[in-house]
């Protein structure tokens, strides 16, 4: 059984804490690791 990460865009503030606390490293993508707060193009 694999794990799937789901990010609720309405609740996500882009802090990246989910990457730090994930016990199974489901969020190991470089695109997600920085959260969405660093993306200045949006």
PQR file with spaces between the fields and no chain letter, atoms N, CA, C, O and H, PARSE charges and radii, in Angstrom:
ATOM       1  N    UNK     1       0.848   -1.187    0.000 -0.4000 1.5000
ATOM       2  CA   UNK     1       0.000    0.000    0.000 -0.0000 2.0000
ATOM       3  C    UNK     1       0.887    1.241    0.000  0.5500 1.7000
ATOM       4  O    UNK     1       1.776    1.373    0.840 -0.5500 1.4000
ATOM       5  N    UNK     2       0.646    2.139   -0.932 -0.4000 1.5000
ATOM       6  CA   UNK     2       1.417    3.369   -1.008 -0.0000 2.0000
ATOM       7  C    UNK     2       0.705    4.516   -0.325  0.5500 1.7000
ATOM       8  O    UNK     2      -0.474    4.428    0.016 -0.5500 1.4000
ATOM       9  H    UNK     2      -0.077    2.031   -1.615  0.4000 1.0000
ATOM      10  N    UNK     3       1.431    5.571   -0.136 -0.4000 1.5000
ATOM      11  CA   UNK     3       0.869    6.767    0.487 -0.0000 2.0000
ATOM      12  C    UNK     3       0.680    7.838   -0.574  0.5500 1.7000
ATOM      13  O    UNK     3       1.448    7.927   -1.532 -0.5500 1.4000
ATOM      14  H    UNK     3       2.389    5.643   -0.412  0.4000 1.0000
ATOM      15  N    UNK     4      -0.337    8.635   -0.392 -0.4000 1.5000
ATOM      16  CA   UNK     4      -0.619    9.731   -1.302 -0.0000 2.0000
ATOM      17  C    UNK     4      -0.775   10.996   -0.478  0.5500 1.7000
ATOM      18  O    UNK     4      -1.521   11.016    0.501 -0.5500 1.4000
ATOM      19  H    UNK     4      -0.961    8.562    0.387  0.4000 1.0000
ATOM      20  N    UNK     5      -0.074   12.054   -0.871 -0.4000 1.5000
ATOM      21  CA   UNK     5      -0.234   13.297   -0.126 -0.0000 2.0000
ATOM      22  C    UNK     5      -1.350   14.115   -0.752  0.5500 1.7000
ATOM      23  O    UNK     5      -1.515   14.152   -1.972 -0.5500 1.4000
ATOM      24  H    UNK     5       0.532   12.038   -1.666  0.4000 1.0000
ATOM      25  N    UNK     6      -2.103   14.761    0.105 -0.4000 1.5000
ATOM      26  CA   UNK     6      -3.188   15.630   -0.336 -0.0000 2.0000
ATOM      27  C    UNK     6      -3.019   16.952    0.385  0.5500 1.7000
ATOM      28  O    UNK     6      -2.930   16.995    1.612 -0.5500 1.4000
ATOM      29  H    UNK     6      -1.969   14.731    1.095  0.4000 1.0000
ATOM      30  N    UNK     7      -2.975   18.014   -0.372 -0.4000 1.5000
ATOM      31  CA   UNK     7      -2.808   19.342    0.203 -0.0000 2.0000
ATOM      32  C    UNK     7      -4.095   20.121   -0.011  0.5500 1.7000
ATOM      33  O    UNK     7      -4.556   20.274   -1.142 -0.5500 1.4000
ATOM      34  H    UNK     7      -3.047   17.979   -1.368  0.4000 1.0000
ATOM      35  N    UNK     8      -4.668   20.609    1.069 -0.4000 1.5000
ATOM      36  CA   UNK     8      -5.875   21.430    1.000 -0.0000 2.0000
ATOM      37  C    UNK     8      -5.430   22.865    0.724  0.5500 1.7000
ATOM      38  O    UNK     8      -4.934   23.547    1.620 -0.5500 1.4000
ATOM      39  H    UNK     8      -4.293   20.485    1.988  0.4000 1.0000
ATOM      40  N    UNK     9      -5.607   23.319   -0.508 -0.4000 1.5000
ATOM      41  CA   UNK     9      -5.146   24.648   -0.906 -0.0000 2.0000
ATOM      42  C    UNK     9      -5.773   25.771   -0.091  0.5500 1.7000
ATOM      43  O    UNK     9      -5.172   26.835    0.057 -0.5500 1.4000
ATOM      44  H    UNK     9      -6.010   22.765   -1.236  0.4000 1.0000
ATOM      45  N    UNK    10      -6.969   25.548    0.438 -0.4000 1.5000
ATOM      46  CA   UNK    10      -7.616   26.584    1.239 -0.0000 2.0000
ATOM      47  C    UNK    10      -6.966   26.730    2.612  0.5500 1.7000
ATOM      48  O    UNK    10      -7.008   27.806    3.207 -0.5500 1.4000
ATOM      49  H    UNK    10      -7.457   24.683    0.318  0.4000 1.0000
ATOM      50  N    UNK    11      -6.369   25.656    3.115 -0.4000 1.5000
ATOM      51  CA   UNK    11      -5.747   25.689    4.439 -0.0000 2.0000
ATOM      52  C    UNK    11      -4.233   25.885    4.386  0.5500 1.7000
ATOM      53  O    UNK    11      -3.634   26.344    5.358 -0.5500 1.4000
ATOM      54  H    UNK    11      -6.335   24.782    2.632  0.4000 1.0000
ATOM      55  N    UNK    12      -3.617   25.543    3.265 -0.4000 1.5000
ATOM      56  CA   UNK    12      -2.157   25.606    3.152 -0.0000 2.0000
ATOM      57  C    UNK    12      -1.688   27.055    3.088  0.5500 1.7000
ATOM      58  O    UNK    12      -2.171   27.846    2.278 -0.5500 1.4000
ATOM      59  H    UNK    12      -4.104   25.171    2.475  0.4000 1.0000
ATOM      60  N    UNK    13      -0.735   27.388    3.961 -0.4000 1.5000
ATOM      61  CA   UNK    13      -0.161   28.733    3.961 -0.0000 2.0000
ATOM      62  C    UNK    13       1.250   28.731    3.388  0.5500 1.7000
ATOM      63  O    UNK    13       1.896   29.777    3.326 -0.5500 1.4000
ATOM      64  H    UNK    13      -0.342   26.746    4.619  0.4000 1.0000
ATOM      65  N    UNK    14       1.733   27.557    2.967 -0.4000 1.5000
ATOM      66  CA   UNK    14       3.036   27.469    2.329 -0.0000 2.0000
ATOM      67  C    UNK    14       4.212   27.430    3.273  0.5500 1.7000
ATOM      68  O    UNK    14       5.332   27.739    2.865 -0.5500 1.4000
ATOM      69  H    UNK    14       1.208   26.708    3.018  0.4000 1.0000
ATOM      70  N    UNK    15       3.999   27.058    4.524 -0.4000 1.5000
ATOM      71  CA   UNK    15       5.081   27.077    5.513 -0.0000 2.0000
ATOM      72  C    UNK    15       6.056   25.915    5.348  0.5500 1.7000
ATOM      73  O    UNK    15       7.208   26.019    5.767 -0.5500 1.4000
ATOM      74  H    UNK    15       3.090   26.807    4.856  0.4000 1.0000
ATOM      75  N    UNK    16       5.615   24.810    4.745 -0.4000 1.5000
ATOM      76  CA   UNK    16       6.475   23.650    4.558 -0.0000 2.0000
ATOM      77  C    UNK    16       6.573   22.738    5.766  0.5500 1.7000
ATOM      78  O    UNK    16       7.337   21.774    5.736 -0.5500 1.4000
ATOM      79  H    UNK    16       4.679   24.726    4.404  0.4000 1.0000
ATOM      80  N    UNK    17       5.823   23.009    6.831 -0.4000 1.5000
ATOM      81  CA   UNK    17       5.876   22.166    8.029 -0.0000 2.0000
ATOM      82  C    UNK    17       5.413   20.744    7.750  0.5500 1.7000
ATOM      83  O    UNK    17       5.852   19.816    8.430 -0.5500 1.4000
ATOM      84  H    UNK    17       5.202   23.793    6.855  0.4000 1.0000
ATOM      85  N    UNK    18       4.552   20.549    6.785 -0.4000 1.5000
ATOM      86  CA   UNK    18       4.074   19.202    6.472 -0.0000 2.0000
ATOM      87  C    UNK    18       5.223   18.307    6.029  0.5500 1.7000
ATOM      88  O    UNK    18       5.220   17.107    6.305 -0.5500 1.4000
ATOM      89  H    UNK    18       4.195   21.303    6.233  0.4000 1.0000
ATOM      90  N    UNK    19       6.197   18.880    5.349 -0.4000 1.5000
ATOM      91  CA   UNK    19       7.361   18.112    4.906 -0.0000 2.0000
ATOM      92  C    UNK    19       8.192   17.678    6.102  0.5500 1.7000
ATOM      93  O    UNK    19       8.695   16.555    6.137 -0.5500 1.4000
ATOM      94  H    UNK    19       6.199   19.855    5.125  0.4000 1.0000
ATOM      95  N    UNK    20       8.336   18.552    7.070 -0.4000 1.5000
ATOM      96  CA   UNK    20       9.154   18.268    8.249 -0.0000 2.0000
ATOM      97  C    UNK    20       8.525   17.195    9.116  0.5500 1.7000
ATOM      98  O    UNK    20       9.232   16.317    9.611 -0.5500 1.4000
ATOM      99  H    UNK    20       7.927   19.464    7.041  0.4000 1.0000
ATOM     100  N    UNK    21       7.221   17.241    9.314 -0.4000 1.5000
ATOM     101  CA   UNK    21       6.571   16.336   10.260 -0.0000 2.0000
ATOM     102  C    UNK    21       6.054   15.041    9.642  0.5500 1.7000
ATOM     103  O    UNK    21       5.604   14.163   10.379 -0.5500 1.4000
ATOM     104  H    UNK    21       6.647   17.954    8.912  0.4000 1.0000
ATOM     105  N    UNK    22       6.098   14.890    8.340 -0.4000 1.5000
ATOM     106  CA   UNK    22       5.572   13.685    7.699 -0.0000 2.0000
ATOM     107  C    UNK    22       6.396   12.467    8.117  0.5500 1.7000
ATOM     108  O    UNK    22       7.595   12.411    7.842 -0.5500 1.4000
ATOM     109  H    UNK    22       6.463   15.603    7.741  0.4000 1.0000
ATOM     110  N    UNK    23       5.764   11.485    8.784 -0.4000 1.5000
ATOM     111  CA   UNK    23       6.509   10.330    9.297 -0.0000 2.0000
ATOM     112  C    UNK    23       6.938    9.337    8.222  0.5500 1.7000
ATOM     113  O    UNK    23       7.797    8.496    8.487 -0.5500 1.4000
ATOM     114  H    UNK    23       4.790   11.531    9.007  0.4000 1.0000
ATOM     115  N    UNK    24       6.375    9.403    7.027 -0.4000 1.5000
ATOM     116  CA   UNK    24       6.718    8.444    5.979 -0.0000 2.0000
ATOM     117  C    UNK    24       7.379    9.106    4.774  0.5500 1.7000
ATOM     118  O    UNK    24       7.535    8.471    3.731 -0.5500 1.4000
ATOM     119  H    UNK    24       5.677   10.087    6.811  0.4000 1.0000
ATOM     120  N    UNK    25       7.765   10.363    4.902 -0.4000 1.5000
ATOM     121  CA   UNK    25       8.403   11.114    3.817 -0.0000 2.0000
ATOM     122  C    UNK    25       7.595   11.068    2.521  0.5500 1.7000
ATOM     123  O    UNK    25       8.156   10.934    1.433 -0.5500 1.4000
ATOM     124  H    UNK    25       7.638   10.879    5.749  0.4000 1.0000
ATOM     125  N    UNK    26       6.287   11.181    2.647 -0.4000 1.5000
ATOM     126  CA   UNK    26       5.428   11.193    1.466 -0.0000 2.0000
ATOM     127  C    UNK    26       5.629   12.474    0.664  0.5500 1.7000
ATOM     128  O    UNK    26       5.349   12.511   -0.534 -0.5500 1.4000
ATOM     129  H    UNK    26       5.832   11.290    3.530  0.4000 1.0000
ATOM     130  N    UNK    27       6.106   13.509    1.315 -0.4000 1.5000
ATOM     131  CA   UNK    27       6.308   14.799    0.656 -0.0000 2.0000
ATOM     132  C    UNK    27       7.788   15.024    0.394  0.5500 1.7000
ATOM     133  O    UNK    27       8.385   15.937    0.965 -0.5500 1.4000
ATOM     134  H    UNK    27       6.333   13.479    2.288  0.4000 1.0000
ATOM     135  N    UNK    28       8.387   14.209   -0.457 -0.4000 1.5000
ATOM     136  CA   UNK    28       9.811   14.359   -0.703 -0.0000 2.0000
ATOM     137  C    UNK    28      10.113   15.048   -2.023  0.5500 1.7000
ATOM     138  O    UNK    28      11.273   15.106   -2.432 -0.5500 1.4000
ATOM     139  H    UNK    28       7.903   13.467   -0.921  0.4000 1.0000
ATOM     140  N    UNK    29       9.112   15.563   -2.690 -0.4000 1.5000
ATOM     141  CA   UNK    29       9.306   16.263   -3.948 -0.0000 2.0000
ATOM     142  C    UNK    29       9.911   17.640   -3.697  0.5500 1.7000
ATOM     143  O    UNK    29       9.509   18.341   -2.769 -0.5500 1.4000
ATOM     144  H    UNK    29       8.170   15.516   -2.358  0.4000 1.0000
ATOM     145  N    UNK    30      10.868   18.018   -4.517 -0.4000 1.5000
ATOM     146  CA   UNK    30      11.498   19.336   -4.372 -0.0000 2.0000
ATOM     147  C    UNK    30      10.497   20.460   -4.611  0.5500 1.7000
ATOM     148  O    UNK    30      10.626   21.537   -4.029 -0.5500 1.4000
ATOM     149  H    UNK    30      11.195   17.449   -5.271  0.4000 1.0000
ATOM     150  N    UNK    31       9.502   20.222   -5.461 -0.4000 1.5000
ATOM     151  CA   UNK    31       8.494   21.246   -5.742 -0.0000 2.0000
ATOM     152  C    UNK    31       7.610   21.510   -4.536  0.5500 1.7000
ATOM     153  O    UNK    31       7.146   22.632   -4.332 -0.5500 1.4000
ATOM     154  H    UNK    31       9.397   19.347   -5.934  0.4000 1.0000
ATOM     155  N    UNK    32       7.379   20.481   -3.740 -0.4000 1.5000
ATOM     156  CA   UNK    32       6.495   20.607   -2.592 -0.0000 2.0000
ATOM     157  C    UNK    32       7.271   20.967   -1.339  0.5500 1.7000
ATOM     158  O    UNK    32       6.727   21.597   -0.431 -0.5500 1.4000
ATOM     159  H    UNK    32       7.756   19.569   -3.905  0.4000 1.0000
ATOM     160  N    UNK    33       8.523   20.577   -1.279 -0.4000 1.5000
ATOM     161  CA   UNK    33       9.318   20.738   -0.066 -0.0000 2.0000
ATOM     162  C    UNK    33       9.405   22.185    0.401  0.5500 1.7000
ATOM     163  O    UNK    33       9.498   22.437    1.602 -0.5500 1.4000
ATOM     164  H    UNK    33       8.965   20.065   -2.016  0.4000 1.0000
ATOM     165  N    UNK    34       9.376   23.133   -0.518 -0.4000 1.5000
ATOM     166  CA   UNK    34       9.462   24.527   -0.131 -0.0000 2.0000
ATOM     167  C    UNK    34       8.121   25.137    0.216  0.5500 1.7000
ATOM     168  O    UNK    34       8.048   26.324    0.533 -0.5500 1.4000
ATOM     169  H    UNK    34       9.300   22.928   -1.494  0.4000 1.0000
ATOM     170  N    UNK    35       7.072   24.362    0.164 -0.4000 1.5000
ATOM     171  CA   UNK    35       5.742   24.911    0.374 -0.0000 2.0000
ATOM     172  C    UNK    35       5.352   25.762   -0.816  0.5500 1.7000
ATOM     173  O    UNK    35       6.068   25.776   -1.817 -0.5500 1.4000
ATOM     174  H    UNK    35       7.131   23.397   -0.093  0.4000 1.0000
ATOM     175  N    UNK    36       4.259   26.457   -0.738 -0.4000 1.5000
ATOM     176  CA   UNK    36       3.872   27.304   -1.864 -0.0000 2.0000
ATOM     177  C    UNK    36       4.160   28.775   -1.584  0.5500 1.7000
ATOM     178  O    UNK    36       3.894   29.626   -2.432 -0.5500 1.4000
ATOM     179  H    UNK    36       3.677   26.446    0.076  0.4000 1.0000
ATOM     180  N    UNK    37       4.695   29.082   -0.416 -0.4000 1.5000
ATOM     181  CA   UNK    37       4.959   30.464   -0.053 -0.0000 2.0000
ATOM     182  C    UNK    37       6.102   31.109   -0.801  0.5500 1.7000
ATOM     183  O    UNK    37       6.162   32.334   -0.905 -0.5500 1.4000
ATOM     184  H    UNK    37       4.911   28.391    0.273  0.4000 1.0000
ATOM     185  N    UNK    38       7.023   30.295   -1.331 -0.4000 1.5000
ATOM     186  CA   UNK    38       8.187   30.853   -2.006 -0.0000 2.0000
ATOM     187  C    UNK    38       7.920   31.206   -3.459  0.5500 1.7000
ATOM     188  O    UNK    38       8.740   31.874   -4.090 -0.5500 1.4000
ATOM     189  H    UNK    38       6.975   29.300   -1.247  0.4000 1.0000
ATOM     190  N    UNK    39       6.796   30.775   -4.001 -0.4000 1.5000
ATOM     191  CA   UNK    39       6.503   30.980   -5.412 -0.0000 2.0000
ATOM     192  C    UNK    39       6.005   32.401   -5.633  0.5500 1.7000
ATOM     193  O    UNK    39       4.849   32.711   -5.344 -0.5500 1.4000
ATOM     194  H    UNK    39       6.130   30.233   -3.489  0.4000 1.0000
ATOM     195  N    UNK    40       6.869   33.255   -6.142 -0.4000 1.5000
ATOM     196  CA   UNK    40       6.530   34.666   -6.309 -0.0000 2.0000
ATOM     197  C    UNK    40       5.851   34.950   -7.648  0.5500 1.7000
ATOM     198  O    UNK    40       5.419   36.076   -7.893 -0.5500 1.4000
ATOM     199  H    UNK    40       7.808   33.003   -6.377  0.4000 1.0000
ATOM     200  N    UNK    41       5.751   33.930   -8.525 -0.4000 1.5000
ATOM     201  CA   UNK    41       5.163   34.135   -9.839 -0.0000 2.0000
ATOM     202  C    UNK    41       3.645   34.136   -9.818  0.5500 1.7000
ATOM     203  O    UNK    41       3.024   34.599  -10.775 -0.5500 1.4000
ATOM     204  H    UNK    41       6.103   33.015   -8.325  0.4000 1.0000
ATOM     205  N    UNK    42       3.026   33.629   -8.752 -0.4000 1.5000
ATOM     206  CA   UNK    42       1.563   33.568   -8.695 -0.0000 2.0000
ATOM     207  C    UNK    42       0.977   34.902   -8.337  0.5500 1.7000
ATOM     208  O    UNK    42      -0.244   35.035   -8.244 -0.5500 1.4000
ATOM     209  H    UNK    42       3.531   33.252   -7.975  0.4000 1.0000
